Structure formats: C-alpha cells, structure tokens
Amino acid sequence: MTVVRWLGGASARRGAINRRTFDNKSWRPAVVAAGITPTRATGMHALRHFYASSLLDARESIKALASYLGHADPGFTLRVYTHLMPASEERTRRAIDYLFGLSDFS
C-alpha cells in the first residue's frame, strides 16, 4: 500500500480503511504520545483535510485527489475542497501574457 493511498484512506486490499479503527488504534495514540490533547482539531479528519489541502496547494488535479481520497465523484471532492484551491487570477494573467508574447510563463 502506498503512502498516498494510506493517507487518503483507500486500501489496495479491501477498499476504504475503517476510519474509527485507524483513529482509535493508530492516530489518537500517536497524538497522545506526542503530548497533544485529542480534539476534533487534532483528529484523523483534520489530517485528511491537511493531506487534501497540501495536494491542492501543489496543484494536484481534483480528479486525482478524488481518487486518492476514495471519492467516487470528483464533483463531491470539488464541492468539499474548492475553498482550499489557490486563486487562479494570477495564473490566468500570466498564461494570456505568455500567449501574446508579453512575458515568460513562469
């Protein structure tokens, strides 16, 4: 099983990893061992959102992210995580400037 599949929640053997089992047997004990009080903000769901937001920040596609998270519908992933996607206005300006030879696309 790859790290991507493990963090996203999908298992190559049986589909989705049981969230409660992972949270209770792996994640929560690790949080406590680190001296952190287990709360909703330090739970497995927060780790999953961090994972998703990190991939979006690195410009991973919604389709790929949906697959990593075990979502059947990329539209669902887009609705949940769209607020985390980097703004595209500057990228759009650079692309059009490059198209007309006004700048390097970088």
Disulfide bonds with the S-S distance in Angstrom:
none
